[in-house]
């Protein structure tokens, strides 16, 4: 029968899984050579008009949203026997339910990143009048973005979503009907009341609590007890089960889990914006803590040119990977030593000059010592008489006739020294200088100064 449903367009490669309404296969388009996921309505449900219409609505809802975080539906069809199918993009990844079962609670940063994408996907659906009404980990698929290590969310299974009915069509969900998964149903949904987009806000709050703690906010032994507890029991802050959750994230999750729809985030767009703001604040705080930790681990400042983490080896070198770089430490020591010696020399010269100036100030300006004057007791012989060599008796007589007067006796006692540059030359006696105007035998003008 499956071969008749697919016809000649798709070739089935393997079976991927089975849900409440149908079976999913991995197939390949025979012409395009491209792989897709094919969901086929179960044969025993094909005869139910309501379920057939719900299956059709699932395909329509997913195809009309056209957002990157919503699985893209590309084809829909049916056979005369009543079998319905639709074709969607093939995804390579894991469901969020499988990730939580295998890894447990997620780090806060990772959980918020995935939640923001879920909110944006549902916000795009709400903008087109589609309410999912069955948000849970099994309907959130996580894949890798092409060429990166970033995780991308794909929201699946709009099977019980509320799609605006065309004019003249009956309301698919009857009043008072309870449809959904009890653990993720909003209180108004659990009682069969009117449901709008804020029911999806509540379901995302349950999803967030489970991603952060690995547990559900409200748990009961049976489905009926769970529906009753959702009306009266308040959820604990996620931080009581996971101390790594900051208070701001507690407030975010508890607001989404509010019992009254008007107390929750008004729209999915507002919910996503709040998550984005918290992610930015947490990233900034994490970077600051990392910078402080790095500064503390670095220890004291290193000499210039010494790379971080390099170990000092002998010979004034730094041991690096495969090479040695000359250490600047010996050069620094030589420079500092020369600077110290120069400073000491300059200081010594300055002290010596100061000491000399102080001594000169005490002594005053130096004066010429008067030359001792020799006085003869008798008239010494004239040059003509001593030009001849003297015998020993004459030399003794001449030396004995000279009496040297000490210089100290020639100056007054305690007389102030006279500077050499101010001392006037001694004038010759008036009889020692000849008057040129008095020369005989010359016709000279009279002395103008007489």
Phi, psi and omega in degrees: 000323180298324178296323178292325179294316185282332182066221182254008186270325185235143176244122183285130180256317181199168177261128183265324181174177182221137180243193183289334184248340183195183181242141183249133180236153170267125182226172180226135178289129187291336181262312184282342182058038180239142184269144179221170171255130184246122178250125184243131178293138180301142185296324182286349179256351184296335181278352180271113182300324181293317179291324177297319178294322178296319178298318178296318179297324178300314179295318181294315182299315181291325184284330185275347183285309176063045179240148188297337180263010175243133180302138185265122177263129187246347183203154178213144180196175179202164179244168180297332180288351178102358180286130179247151178208158168218155185247134180225170181297143177278136183244137178248100182179207180226154174286156178296329176299318178293322179296316181293323178292325183273326187248344183078202181303144181266152172303151185301315183297319180291318179299316180294323179297318178290320180297321179300320179291323176299316180297321180291323177296313181290327176298321177294323177294317179297324180296339179254015176080015182254123175252126188291305177071004177214049178284123178200166185302326181291340180260011175242116182255139182244122180234172176264136175293144183300126175078005180225175175259007181286147178268139179237137181266142171230118179273129185245178165055076173269032187297325179249020180293154176265116180247133178306128183280149177291154179305133179090353180270151179285154173290128186289316181266120182284151178300136180089353179283138179252114183230130178142187177260121190306319184295339184245008182274137176291155180306318180291331177286326181291336179263003180078019180278187180292136184239132173230196186297340181287345172293324175292327177299316178299315181298322177292327174298317176297318179298318179296316179301317182291322179294326183276332186242341185079010180221167178270149180292329179229121182232140179214160185291333182230167179293319179296318179295327177293318179296322179290318181295330179295339180277332190237330187275130178271145179280144174282156173298141179302332183294342177291338178253342179218103185294346180283349181281123180285162181300326181297323178288325173305311181297321179299312184290317182295327177294319178294334181268014180299146183291321182268135182302325182289346178270355180270180174299135186295325181218164175291330178295319178293322177299313180295321180296321178294321177296318179297321179296317179295321179298318178296318180295318180292323178294320178295316179296321179295319178296321179294317178297321179295319180295318180294317179296322178294319179296321179290322182286337180291334180074206182294161180294143180263158177300153179301137178090351179270112184292152180294136177086355180281140181262143182277133176245176182286161178084016177070030180237164176251128180284114179242181182284103175078002182204159177238135180246133182300129181282140179280000185297312179300319179299320179295320180295317178298318180297316180294322180295314179298321179296321179293317179297317178299320179295319179295319180297315179298319180295320179295317178298319180296318179294318180296317179296320178295317179299318180296316180297322178296319179294321178294325177296323179289322184278340184081187180283131184297145180242158180280133178284127181296140182283130180302137181259126180270129177246130181261136178285340178220161184292124181289159180294149179290162181302327182292330182278336182257002180291336178276154179298140179264145175277179185293325181289320179293320181297322180290324180291321180291315181295325181287337181278353180267131176239120181271125179268127179302148181292329181297331182280345180277342181254147176297155180290134178056036177281139180291137180295144179258126180300145183296322184288345180259353184284128180276150177290145179288128179285141177289159179296150182301330182279349183275343184255130180275139180272117182296337181280348183261008181293141182275150176081009181236139179268092183245156175290153178295158180294118183290344183264357178265000000 
